[in-house]
């Protein structure tokens, strides 16, 4: 439960139609198994105790009485286990029969939630047996205790303030205005759905999409437990297929025709933070009439099993990766197109180094001219070799420009920089920050002047990762007239360039792009050694795969350093030692805070994803904010790994 993680599960037991005793044994077995795995919230399918497909047997007093008896047995058996469970059963109340969810914890029934929407179409004829829930809560007597009964119930845990549970049953999700909308508006962060959805062609994919989308709409965790093996196959087949989704992402999914537990962790801290960020969520009117029922969970550290991607900006699926690359290129090119049209620029000037960032910027500029139906010669690619330029990067820059059909200009800046050193009294053999930054600023001056010469605008090449770390020369490569890579992280740029290589029909162009991908990332501001790059960025500031990970979780989600470290340690457990992760995480926070002044005056550039550091939009931060709080937390972690 630390850092908001809570282990949850959806269960599909083997059942026998109308055999409550057998079904109860299966339920108890799964509760015990879930508890052994550290599960704190467990939901079962609709009408679990009797099975869903009993038909008119639901009217039998014997079945109703046995279902209640088995519920009591299940509740009593689980009273020593620290796990909140929800099971389904038919329950007669005030001369009506309801399809209900019983919520219990440590031997106490916390509440009974009846189904609101009763389907009576197609293969469903539940209205024959069950009544819909009324609008208001009430209490009922059950096993000699007074129990809340109604749909407006929330189950809250004081030990984990972000945890508030709402319950809906099967069809409740499929209607235009599900009860879970009001549960979430009342504060529920987790929705449990007890379901009995039969298997039809295409229905599984639709159900998956519905649940994922609904969890995104409500910014919640959504646990869906579906009936499976043992239900009657007289006319229908039930195949299980449990799902656990969180804010639009499916965290765990059980294949069809399997029984058992589907287990993963929800991140309640993440959900609560996202709701606070989205002001439109809290603006939804809070519904009246809700009752909160409290239960206590024993605090403990939750072992993580949920997917935590090492590359959060990059989809795992190859098809999704391709689509994302196409979409980002389209956003970048259309953003630049608008700027060129508005400014009536005759050219787009791009500084080309032979590295990844300038490669992508050039590809975007070319794509833009194609959209404008203008000649590619209107793109002016300027390569500016100096002290650290290697023949490999210079050659790649020139060959790439030639293959793309743009105007290429080669302007050696070494002599101009030497004259500048003489002007300011800088020793040309002193390879300090002045030596490095003078080159970067000279290059920017050249680009700006070339843009003036050609009636164009300078297209910036710096990426999101560099902006986060401040790895840019102020008023040097930091500045442009439109930064097309401003919200694209370094790890994603690699995939976009690789995508461009893979889609190219020109094998020579593809080979150039792949060689750029294989070239170490470097500003090339220090003299080369034996013709090879002497200054490798990742040796100096750290691996970009780690920094992009920190950027995503620390900035997009606002997680504290200790949680970012925990996630990084889990995601990179086979690549980096904890000490290494902490070292570079500390470096990330130190640089991020110290370099805000560079981000405060960034040029315009298109937002392409959920993370942006634009001072006009997503990220507004004082340039003199203290990093002490964040660094102190990392230093406390460092003590544990000394």
C-alpha positions as semicolon CSV with decimal commas, in nm:
position;residue;x (nm);y (nm);z (nm)
1;X;0,000;0,000;0,000
2;X;0,305;0,229;0,011
3;X;0,308;0,501;-0,258
4;X;-0,057;0,420;-0,332
5;X;-0,011;0,071;-0,476
6;X;-0,288;-0,175;-0,394
7;X;-0,300;-0,538;-0,504
8;X;-0,636;-0,630;-0,653
9;X;-0,791;-0,928;-0,828
10;X;-1,088;-1,041;-1,034
11;X;-1,191;-1,406;-0,997
12;X;-1,376;-1,652;-1,215
13;X;-1,450;-1,972;-1,021
14;X;-1,567;-2,300;-1,167
15;X;-1,937;-2,325;-1,092
16;X;-2,228;-2,564;-1,107
17;X;-2,571;-2,431;-1,189
18;X;-2,779;-2,399;-0,869
19;X;-2,518;-2,586;-0,660
20;X;-2,450;-2,323;-0,395
21;X;-2,246;-2,556;-0,174
22;X;-2,003;-2,641;-0,453
23;X;-1,983;-2,281;-0,572
24;X;-1,917;-2,162;-0,218
25;X;-1,622;-2,400;-0,187
26;X;-1,473;-2,265;-0,509
27;X;-1,522;-1,908;-0,393
28;X;-1,358;-1,976;-0,055
29;X;-1,064;-2,144;-0,225
30;X;-1,005;-1,843;-0,450
31;X;-1,037;-1,599;-0,159
32;X;-0,771;-1,792;0,032
33;X;-0,546;-1,805;-0,272
34;X;-0,588;-1,433;-0,335
35;X;-0,515;-1,349;0,028
36;X;-0,199;-1,560;0,012
37;X;-0,086;-1,347;-0,285
38;X;-0,141;-1,026;-0,091
39;X;-0,463;-0,924;-0,267
40;X;-0,666;-0,664;-0,076
41;X;-0,964;-0,621;-0,310
42;X;-1,130;-0,921;-0,479
43;X;-1,439;-0,926;-0,700
44;X;-1,634;-1,228;-0,827
45;X;-1,882;-1,258;-1,117
46;X;-2,252;-1,181;-1,114
47;X;-2,470;-1,420;-0,908
48;X;-2,157;-1,619;-0,823
49;X;-2,305;-1,822;-0,542
50;X;-2,594;-1,966;-0,745
51;X;-2,445;-1,920;-1,095
52;X;-2,601;-1,676;-1,338
53;X;-2,793;-1,917;-1,561
54;X;-3,049;-2,055;-1,314
55;X;-3,351;-1,914;-1,496
56;X;-3,680;-1,957;-1,308
57;X;-3,498;-2,154;-1,038
58;X;-3,424;-1,813;-0,891
59;X;-3,785;-1,808;-0,771
60;X;-3,727;-2,124;-0,566
61;X;-3,718;-2,050;-0,194
62;X;-3,475;-2,336;-0,147
63;X;-3,221;-2,176;-0,380
64;X;-3,260;-1,831;-0,225
65;X;-3,223;-1,968;0,129
66;X;-2,920;-2,179;0,038
67;X;-2,754;-1,882;-0,132
68;X;-2,785;-1,677;0,188
69;X;-2,657;-1,967;0,396
70;X;-2,349;-2,007;0,175
71;X;-2,287;-1,631;0,180
72;X;-2,275;-1,648;0,558
73;X;-2,036;-1,942;0,541
74;X;-1,807;-1,757;0,299
75;X;-1,807;-1,443;0,514
76;X;-1,729;-1,639;0,831
77;X;-1,455;-1,844;0,665
78;X;-1,279;-1,528;0,543
79;X;-1,309;-1,334;0,870
80;X;-0,940;-1,375;0,956
81;X;-0,823;-1,261;0,613
82;X;-0,743;-0,896;0,543
83;X;-0,921;-0,883;0,209
84;X;-1,237;-0,705;0,094
85;X;-1,447;-0,939;-0,121
86;X;-1,754;-0,892;-0,338
87;X;-1,970;-1,187;-0,445
88;X;-2,301;-1,207;-0,627
89;X;-2,626;-1,370;-0,516
90;X;-3,006;-1,333;-0,549
91;X;-3,160;-1,164;-0,248
92;X;-3,528;-1,115;-0,164
93;X;-3,608;-0,779;-0,003
94;X;-3,959;-0,645;0,062
95;X;-4,134;-0,890;-0,170
96;X;-3,890;-0,825;-0,454
97;X;-3,599;-1,033;-0,578
98;X;-3,278;-0,846;-0,652
99;X;-2,958;-0,938;-0,834
100;X;-2,709;-0,829;-0,567
101;X;-2,344;-0,781;-0,484
102;X;-2,248;-0,855;-0,124
103;X;-1,945;-0,661;0,001
104;X;-1,769;-0,802;0,307
105;X;-1,444;-0,775;0,499
106;X;-1,313;-0,964;0,804
107;X;-1,637;-1,138;0,881
108;X;-1,858;-0,833;0,840
109;X;-2,097;-0,759;0,555
110;X;-2,034;-0,393;0,476
111;X;-2,318;-0,347;0,230
112;X;-2,544;-0,498;-0,036
113;X;-2,553;-0,334;-0,379
114;X;-2,848;-0,431;-0,606
115;X;-2,827;-0,418;-0,986
116;X;-2,973;-0,099;-1,132
117;X;-3,025;-0,187;-1,498
118;X;-3,200;-0,516;-1,574
119;X;-3,156;-0,633;-1,936
120;X;-3,456;-0,777;-2,111
121;X;-3,356;-0,808;-2,476
122;X;-3,183;-1,056;-2,704
123;X;-3,056;-1,348;-2,501
124;X;-3,122;-1,170;-2,171
125;X;-3,452;-1,191;-1,986
126;X;-3,350;-1,096;-1,632
127;X;-3,654;-0,875;-1,582
128;X;-3,855;-1,196;-1,562
129;X;-3,674;-1,276;-1,235
130;X;-3,529;-0,957;-1,087
131;X;-3,640;-0,606;-0,998
132;X;-3,420;-0,301;-1,062
133;X;-3,269;-0,115;-0,768
134;X;-3,454;0,183;-0,629
135;X;-3,300;0,530;-0,635
136;X;-3,243;0,560;-0,261
137;X;-3,044;0,362;-0,007
138;X;-3,203;0,187;0,288
139;X;-3,106;-0,076;0,545
140;X;-3,201;-0,442;0,568
141;X;-3,164;-0,711;0,832
142;X;-2,919;-0,983;0,732
143;X;-2,787;-1,251;0,967
144;X;-2,910;-1,052;1,265
145;X;-2,727;-0,734;1,162
146;X;-2,840;-0,410;1,005
147;X;-2,676;-0,376;0,663
148;X;-2,679;-0,082;0,416
149;X;-2,868;-0,170;0,097
150;X;-2,858;0,040;-0,220
151;X;-2,657;0,162;-0,517
152;X;-2,526;0,479;-0,354
153;X;-2,269;0,310;-0,135
154;X;-1,897;0,385;-0,123
155;X;-1,652;0,167;0,068
156;X;-1,358;0,366;0,204
157;X;-1,033;0,276;0,381
158;X;-0,887;0,531;0,628
159;X;-0,541;0,372;0,597
160;X;-0,542;0,451;0,224
161;X;-0,738;0,775;0,176
162;X;-0,726;0,747;-0,204
163;X;-0,921;0,419;-0,190
164;X;-1,296;0,453;-0,233
165;X;-1,485;0,168;-0,394
166;X;-1,806;0,174;-0,593
167;X;-1,991;-0,132;-0,724
168;X;-2,199;-0,190;-1,037
169;X;-2,326;-0,511;-1,195
170;X;-2,285;-0,620;-1,558
171;X;-2,549;-0,432;-1,763
172;X;-2,495;-0,125;-1,545
173;X;-2,180;-0,061;-1,749
174;X;-2,350;-0,092;-2,088
175;X;-2,620;0,172;-2,044
176;X;-2,582;0,535;-2,161
177;X;-2,531;0,665;-1,807
178;X;-2,372;0,393;-1,589
179;X;-2,399;0,412;-1,208
180;X;-2,018;0,422;-1,196
181;X;-2,028;0,778;-1,336
182;X;-2,203;0,889;-1,019
183;X;-1,983;0,665;-0,803
184;X;-1,673;0,837;-0,944
185;X;-1,828;1,183;-0,907
186;X;-1,898;1,096;-0,543
187;X;-1,531;1,006;-0,496
188;X;-1,491;0,640;-0,598
189;X;-1,145;0,568;-0,738
190;X;-1,206;0,195;-0,790
191;X;-1,511;0,044;-0,960
192;X;-1,593;-0,325;-0,921
193;X;-1,813;-0,493;-1,181
194;X;-1,968;-0,835;-1,123
195;X;-2,063;-0,960;-1,468
196;X;-2,209;-1,250;-1,663
197;X;-2,146;-1,156;-2,024
198;X;-2,181;-1,440;-2,273
199;X;-1,930;-1,503;-2,547
200;X;-2,016;-1,384;-2,900
201;X;-1,806;-1,308;-3,206
202;X;-1,639;-0,969;-3,156
203;X;-1,795;-0,910;-2,815
204;X;-1,474;-0,969;-2,622
205;X;-1,288;-0,694;-2,811
206;X;-1,579;-0,454;-2,770
207;X;-1,601;-0,532;-2,397
208;X;-1,229;-0,471;-2,357
209;X;-1,251;-0,139;-2,537
210;X;-1,554;-0,037;-2,333
211;X;-1,391;-0,112;-1,999
212;X;-1,061;0,055;-2,088
213;X;-1,235;0,366;-2,221
214;X;-1,466;0,385;-1,921
215;X;-1,174;0,367;-1,679
216;X;-1,015;0,657;-1,870
217;X;-1,332;0,863;-1,868
218;X;-1,370;0,816;-1,492
219;X;-0,996;0,828;-1,413
220;X;-1,039;0,515;-1,205
221;X;-0,933;0,158;-1,158
222;X;-1,190;-0,083;-1,300
223;X;-1,208;-0,450;-1,196
224;X;-1,427;-0,666;-1,418
225;X;-1,504;-1,027;-1,316
226;X;-1,696;-1,238;-1,567
227;X;-1,880;-1,569;-1,536
228;X;-1,715;-1,866;-1,700
229;X;-1,688;-2,243;-1,688
230;X;-1,981;-2,421;-1,529
231;X;-2,256;-2,184;-1,640
232;X;-2,533;-2,350;-1,840
233;X;-2,462;-2,387;-2,212
234;X;-2,825;-2,454;-2,305
235;X;-2,825;-2,148;-2,532
236;X;-2,517;-1,948;-2,432
237;X;-2,148;-1,995;-2,358
238;X;-1,970;-1,797;-2,085
239;X;-1,594;-1,769;-2,119
240;X;-1,467;-1,555;-1,831
241;X;-1,204;-1,313;-1,957
242;X;-1,150;-1,093;-1,653
243;X;-1,002;-0,746;-1,697
244;X;-0,837;-0,492;-1,471
245;X;-0,796;-0,146;-1,622
246;X;-0,657;0,180;-1,490
247;X;-0,717;0,518;-1,649
248;X;-0,748;0,377;-2,000
249;X;-0,477;0,111;-1,979
250;X;-0,550;-0,260;-1,941
251;X;-0,313;-0,378;-1,669
252;X;-0,419;-0,744;-1,657
253;X;-0,640;-0,960;-1,872
254;X;-0,730;-1,328;-1,848
255;X;-0,760;-1,531;-2,170
256;X;-1,102;-1,671;-2,252
257;X;-1,212;-2,008;-2,117
258;X;-0,995;-1,993;-1,807
259;X;-1,092;-1,987;-1,443
260;X;-0,897;-1,853;-1,148
261;X;-0,752;-1,520;-1,044
262;X;-0,646;-1,218;-1,247
263;X;-0,411;-1,021;-1,022
264;X;-0,238;-0,685;-1,052
265;X;-0,181;-0,361;-0,862
266;X;-0,367;-0,034;-0,899
267;X;-0,181;0,292;-0,845
268;X;-0,429;0,496;-0,644
269;X;-0,186;0,780;-0,590
270;X;-0,158;0,819;-0,965
271;X;-0,535;0,826;-1,007
272;X;-0,584;1,080;-0,729
273;X;-0,312;1,302;-0,874
274;X;-0,463;1,291;-1,221
275;X;-0,804;1,386;-1,085
276;X;-0,655;1,684;-0,905
277;X;-0,481;1,792;-1,225
278;X;-0,798;1,762;-1,436
279;X;-1,011;2,048;-1,309
280;X;-1,300;1,940;-1,531
281;X;-1,326;1,615;-1,335
282;X;-1,384;1,787;-1,003
283;X;-1,625;2,031;-1,171
284;X;-1,878;1,749;-1,222
285;X;-2,160;1,794;-0,966
286;X;-2,119;1,570;-0,663
287;X;-2,431;1,350;-0,643
288;X;-2,640;1,349;-0,328
289;X;-2,750;1,059;-0,114
290;X;-2,425;0,864;-0,101
291;X;-2,331;0,674;0,213
292;X;-1,972;0,588;0,298
293;X;-1,899;0,257;0,471
294;X;-1,555;0,231;0,627
295;X;-1,330;-0,072;0,655
296;X;-0,971;-0,110;0,779
297;X;-0,682;-0,263;0,588
298;X;-0,355;-0,344;0,756
299;X;-0,078;-0,129;0,599
300;X;0,188;-0,329;0,417
301;X;0,428;-0,294;0,126
302;X;0,266;-0,417;-0,195
303;X;0,486;-0,633;-0,417
304;X;0,471;-0,505;-0,773
305;X;0,369;-0,729;-1,061
306;X;0,194;-0,473;-1,282
307;X;0,359;-0,374;-1,610
308;X;0,601;-0,082;-1,573
309;X;0,752;-0,006;-1,911
310;X;1,117;0,091;-1,938
311;X;1,025;0,315;-2,230
312;X;0,700;0,486;-2,127
313;X;0,690;0,703;-2,439
314;X;0,716;0,407;-2,677
315;X;0,444;0,144;-2,737
316;X;0,552;-0,220;-2,711
317;X;0,338;-0,327;-3,004
318;X;0,511;-0,280;-3,341
319;X;0,190;-0,170;-3,511
320;X;0,116;0,090;-3,244
321;X;0,478;0,207;-3,261
322;X;0,447;0,263;-3,635
323;X;0,119;0,452;-3,592
324;X;0,268;0,671;-3,321
325;X;0,568;0,761;-3,537
326;X;0,339;0,849;-3,827
327;X;0,119;1,060;-3,603
328;X;0,408;1,250;-3,445
329;X;0,561;1,328;-3,784
330;X;0,221;1,455;-3,898
331;X;0,185;1,680;-3,591
332;X;0,536;1,819;-3,632
333;X;0,503;1,879;-4,005
334;X;0,161;2,041;-3,980
335;X;0,279;2,262;-3,696
336;X;0,574;2,380;-3,903
337;X;0,352;2,419;-4,211
338;X;0,128;2,664;-4,027
339;X;0,428;2,864;-3,904
340;X;0,581;2,883;-4,253
341;X;0,249;2,985;-4,409
342;X;0,183;3,248;-4,143
343;X;0,533;3,399;-4,157
344;X;0,549;3,367;-4,537
345;X;0,892;3,216;-4,496
346;X;1,069;3,139;-4,821
347;X;1,290;2,875;-4,661
348;X;1,319;2,648;-4,358
349;X;1,676;2,658;-4,227
350;X;1,796;2,352;-4,034
351;X;2,134;2,306;-3,871
352;X;2,253;1,954;-3,955
353;X;2,510;1,778;-3,738
354;X;2,476;1,417;-3,849
355;X;2,305;1,335;-3,520
356;X;1,957;1,214;-3,430
357;X;1,782;1,540;-3,341
358;X;1,884;1,737;-3,648
359;X;1,809;1,432;-3,861
360;X;1,449;1,426;-3,739
361;X;1,413;1,804;-3,776
362;X;1,531;1,778;-4,137
363;X;1,287;1,494;-4,208
364;X;1,007;1,709;-4,063
365;X;1,110;2,010;-4,273
366;X;1,109;1,796;-4,588
367;X;0,769;1,654;-4,497
368;X;0,644;2,008;-4,446
369;X;0,753;2,123;-4,791
370;X;0,584;1,818;-4,940
371;X;0,262;1,916;-4,761
372;X;0,294;2,270;-4,893
373;X;0,363;2,133;-5,242
374;X;0,681;2,336;-5,251
375;X;1,023;2,219;-5,375
376;X;1,244;2,052;-5,120
377;X;1,517;2,296;-5,220
378;X;1,328;2,544;-5,001
379;X;1,475;2,354;-4,708
380;X;1,825;2,486;-4,640
381;X;2,037;2,234;-4,450
382;X;2,346;2,394;-4,297
383;X;2,628;2,180;-4,164
384;X;2,888;2,373;-3,963
385;X;3,197;2,163;-3,891
386;X;3,429;2,278;-3,614
387;X;3,684;2,140;-3,369
388;X;3,493;1,828;-3,262
389;X;3,328;1,733;-3,591
390;X;3,416;1,383;-3,714
391;X;3,423;1,271;-4,074
392;X;3,142;1,024;-3,995
393;X;2,892;1,284;-3,876
394;X;2,992;1,540;-4,141
395;X;2,955;1,280;-4,414
396;X;2,617;1,163;-4,284
397;X;2,490;1,521;-4,265
398;X;2,593;1,593;-4,623
399;X;2,475;1,261;-4,767
400;X;2,140;1,284;-4,587
401;X;2,080;1,633;-4,724
402;X;2,169;1,524;-5,076
403;X;1,946;1,218;-5,067
404;X;1,651;1,423;-4,941
405;X;1,699;1,676;-5,219
406;X;1,735;1,985;-4,998
407;X;1,971;2,279;-5,040
408;X;2,298;2,201;-4,863
409;X;2,539;2,461;-4,731
410;X;2,868;2,369;-4,565
411;X;3,001;2,652;-4,348
412;X;3,316;2,582;-4,149
413;X;3,300;2,790;-3,832
414;X;3,642;2,703;-3,687
415;X;3,811;3,025;-3,800
416;X;3,521;3,242;-3,682
417;X;3,533;3,080;-3,339
418;X;3,910;3,130;-3,317
419;X;3,867;3,500;-3,397
420;X;3,601;3,518;-3,127
421;X;3,842;3,356;-2,880
422;X;4,097;3,627;-2,964
423;X;3,835;3,897;-2,918
424;X;3,744;3,783;-2,567
425;X;4,089;3,662;-2,464
426;X;4,004;3,293;-2,448
427;X;4,284;3,035;-2,465
428;X;4,195;2,808;-2,759
429;X;4,364;2,517;-2,580
430;X;4,143;2,555;-2,273
431;X;3,858;2,312;-2,335
432;X;3,623;2,465;-2,082
433;X;3,258;2,570;-2,104
434;X;3,354;2,882;-2,299
435;X;3,531;2,667;-2,558
436;X;3,219;2,454;-2,598
437;X;2,946;2,716;-2,584
438;X;3,118;2,958;-2,821
439;X;3,082;2,699;-3,095
440;X;2,715;2,638;-3,021
441;X;2,639;3,012;-3,022
442;X;2,834;3,068;-3,341
443;X;2,631;2,797;-3,511
444;X;2,306;2,961;-3,401
445;X;2,428;3,299;-3,528
446;X;2,510;3,143;-3,865
447;X;2,167;2,980;-3,888
448;X;1,987;3,303;-3,798
449;X;2,187;3,498;-4,056
450;X;2,130;3,236;-4,326
451;X;1,758;3,254;-4,248
452;X;1,776;3,632;-4,294
453;X;1,965;3,586;-4,620
454;X;1,706;3,346;-4,760
455;X;1,393;3,501;-4,613
456;X;1,341;3,194;-4,400
457;X;1,304;3,077;-4,042
458;X;1,530;2,861;-3,828
459;X;1,388;2,521;-3,737
460;X;1,501;2,415;-3,389
461;X;1,635;2,064;-3,334
462;X;1,654;2,033;-2,952
463;X;1,441;1,759;-2,796
464;X;1,236;1,719;-2,478
465;X;1,501;1,517;-2,295
466;X;1,765;1,785;-2,353
467;X;1,524;2,055;-2,237
468;X;1,453;1,862;-1,917
469;X;1,824;1,829;-1,842
470;X;1,917;2,175;-1,968
471;X;2,161;2,005;-2,206
472;X;2,163;2,299;-2,445
473;X;2,366;2,617;-2,477
474;X;2,164;2,918;-2,366
475;X;2,105;3,136;-2,671
476;X;2,287;2,874;-2,874
477;X;2,120;2,552;-2,989
478;X;1,863;2,642;-2,721
479;X;1,717;2,906;-2,956
480;X;1,529;2,890;-3,287
481;X;1,218;3,030;-3,455
482;X;1,017;2,708;-3,423
483;X;1,130;2,396;-3,232
484;X;0,974;2,092;-3,397
485;X;1,130;1,842;-3,151
486;X;1,042;2,037;-2,836
487;X;0,813;1,771;-2,689
488;X;0,968;1,457;-2,838
489;X;1,196;1,269;-2,594
490;X;1,526;1,123;-2,710
491;X;1,417;0,759;-2,677
492;X;1,121;0,827;-2,904
493;X;1,327;1,019;-3,159
494;X;1,527;0,702;-3,213
495;X;1,215;0,512;-3,306
496;X;1,089;0,784;-3,540
497;X;1,419;0,789;-3,728
498;X;1,418;0,409;-3,739
499;X;1,062;0,420;-3,873
500;X;1,176;0,664;-4,143
501;X;1,455;0,423;-4,238
502;X;1,221;0,123;-4,249
503;X;0,964;0,296;-4,469
504;X;1,218;0,440;-4,713
505;X;1,225;0,282;-5,058
506;X;1,569;0,432;-5,112
507;X;1,810;0,180;-4,962
508;X;2,098;0,426;-4,960
509;X;1,890;0,676;-4,762
510;X;1,782;0,400;-4,524
511;X;2,148;0,306;-4,469
512;X;2,239;0,667;-4,386
513;X;1,954;0,690;-4,135
514;X;2,059;0,364;-3,970
515;X;2,419;0,483;-3,942
516;X;2,294;0,801;-3,773
517;X;2,104;0,578;-3,532
518;X;2,426;0,391;-3,454
519;X;2,626;0,709;-3,396
520;X;2,682;0,798;-3,027
521;X;2,482;1,101;-2,915
522;X;2,723;1,395;-2,890
523;X;2,732;1,776;-2,923
524;X;3,082;1,733;-3,076
525;X;3,219;2,041;-2,904
526;X;3,550;1,887;-2,793
527;X;3,827;1,787;-3,037
528;X;3,792;1,435;-3,175
529;X;4,035;1,164;-3,065
530;X;4,185;0,965;-3,349
531;X;3,894;1,069;-3,567
532;X;3,635;0,939;-3,322
533;X;3,379;1,127;-3,112
534;X;3,543;1,232;-2,785
535;X;3,239;1,373;-2,608
536;X;2,954;1,125;-2,556
537;X;2,647;1,283;-2,400
538;X;2,525;0,979;-2,207
539;X;2,865;0,942;-2,039
540;X;2,824;1,295;-1,906
541;X;2,456;1,336;-1,816
542;X;2,348;0,972;-1,797
543;X;2,151;0,721;-2,004
544;X;1,859;0,880;-2,185
545;X;1,645;0,573;-2,122
546;X;1,670;0,649;-1,748
547;X;1,621;1,023;-1,786
548;X;1,314;0,978;-2,005
549;X;1,176;0,737;-1,745
550;X;1,238;0,994;-1,468
551;X;1,087;1,267;-1,683
552;X;0,768;1,071;-1,744
553;X;0,700;0,969;-1,384
554;X;0,840;1,272;-1,202
555;X;0,696;1,542;-1,427
556;X;0,394;1,391;-1,601
557;X;0,263;1,217;-1,288
558;X;0,429;1,423;-1,016
559;X;0,560;1,120;-0,828
560;X;0,800;1,175;-0,539
561;X;1,164;1,068;-0,593
562;X;1,122;0,758;-0,373
563;X;0,836;0,633;-0,589
564;X;1,017;0,715;-0,914
565;X;1,314;0,517;-0,783
566;X;1,095;0,224;-0,686
567;X;0,942;0,210;-1,032
568;X;1,279;0,253;-1,205
569;X;1,435;-0,018;-0,994
570;X;1,147;-0,249;-1,087
571;X;1,151;-0,163;-1,458
572;X;1,532;-0,168;-1,500
573;X;1,611;-0,446;-1,255
574;X;1,804;-0,640;-1,520
575;X;1,992;-0,337;-1,660
576;X;2,102;-0,116;-1,370
577;X;2,205;-0,154;-1,008
578;X;2,003;0,050;-0,756
579;X;2,307;0,271;-0,684
580;X;2,337;0,356;-1,054
581;X;1,969;0,447;-1,081
582;X;1,994;0,670;-0,774
583;X;2,306;0,841;-0,905
584;X;2,141;0,942;-1,231
585;X;1,806;1,021;-1,068
586;X;1,982;1,266;-0,839
587;X;2,153;1,416;-1,142
588;X;1,815;1,447;-1,316
589;X;1,655;1,645;-1,032
590;X;1,963;1,861;-0,983
591;X;1,978;1,956;-1,350
592;X;1,601;1,986;-1,391
593;X;1,573;2,249;-1,119
594;X;1,892;2,435;-1,209
595;X;1,807;2,467;-1,579
596;X;1,449;2,598;-1,564
597;X;1,562;2,943;-1,683
598;X;1,637;2,791;-2,023
599;X;1,286;2,652;-2,050
600;X;1,126;2,980;-1,945
601;X;1,212;3,139;-2,280
602;X;1,172;2,852;-2,522
603;X;1,064;2,917;-2,880
604;X;0,729;2,790;-2,999
605;X;0,694;2,423;-3,085
606;X;0,416;2,164;-3,120
607;X;0,308;1,945;-2,830
608;X;0,295;1,584;-2,949
609;X;0,236;1,381;-2,631
610;X;0,123;1,403;-2,270
611;X;0,452;1,558;-2,152
612;X;0,560;1,906;-2,252
613;X;0,781;2,165;-2,086
614;X;0,649;2,466;-2,275
615;X;0,643;2,773;-2,046
616;X;0,323;2,882;-2,220
617;X;0,132;2,562;-2,151
618;X;0,211;2,248;-1,958
619;X;0,498;2,354;-1,734
620;X;0,520;2,677;-1,540
621;X;0,791;2,680;-1,276
622;X;0,999;2,953;-1,110
623;X;1,355;2,956;-1,241
624;X;1,485;2,993;-0,885
625;X;1,283;2,713;-0,721
626;X;1,479;2,507;-0,467
627;X;1,551;2,140;-0,531
628;X;1,639;2,072;-0,166
629;X;1,322;1,875;-0,086
630;X;1,365;1,637;-0,378
631;X;1,740;1,592;-0,338
632;X;1,703;1,528;0,035
633;X;1,464;1,242;-0,036
634;X;1,715;1,087;-0,277
635;X;1,996;1,132;-0,025
636;X;1,793;0,938;0,230
637;X;1,759;0,658;-0,025
638;X;2,133;0,668;-0,095
639;X;2,206;0,593;0,271
640;X;2,019;0,264;0,238
641;X;2,244;0,157;-0,051
642;X;2,583;0,263;0,084
